[in-house]
Amino acid sequence: MTSTEMPVFPLNTPLLPGCQMPLQIFEKRYLDMVSHCMRSQSLFCVALLRPGAERHEVITPDLTPALTALPFYDLGTSARIVDFSQRENGLLGITIQGEQRVTLSQARQEHSGLWQAVTEPRAEQYDADDHDDAQWSGFLQQLIRLAGLQSLSIAVETLTGEQIMNYLIMLLPLPAPLKQDLLATDSHRQRWQTLESALALISEQSGQRRPS
């Protein structure tokens, strides 16, 4: 597997392989990153922020003591820009597509505040059981509407079981550490099982019935 240095975009939600996500870009460091990626047709990495790390996401010489850990997790997803437009508010809007999971090492922060890290692809274990995609697709459609992602025109009926699972992880109101654990789970069978257990708990707490 080939190691590649990529810019890192820390977010408070994870991106998973095969999924699209809209972003609104306004910070100069990320505008420059997007410009470079579009010119060079290169990728960047989306990494989930650790809970409570948002206030430390930019490290400056005045920030003491030094952080003992990165503000984001060391496993993320490489992202490709598939669309862009200027929003009504004048800001740049882009749509990104998750490519593959990558581990991060040798992270460093440039003077601009942009993070860079060496990334290495992490293999998936395609061993999931069969699921009733029709029922899960209907549930995912509801989540997409609730999240206001209709503009992405996601054709849910054409998604693979892996994509449905990954979109559910992205959109469900799960704790960030659990989402990261699911992203880091190599086995699709185990990822589905953990997701279904979490969804069953959410359904029990809300009194609603989950797809079965």
Beta strands, then each sheet from edge to edge (+ up, - down):
strand 1: 4-11
strand 2: 20-25
strand 3: 44-48
strand 4: 75-86
strand 5: 92-109
strand 6: 115-121
sheet 1: 2+ 5- 4+ 3- 1- 6+
end
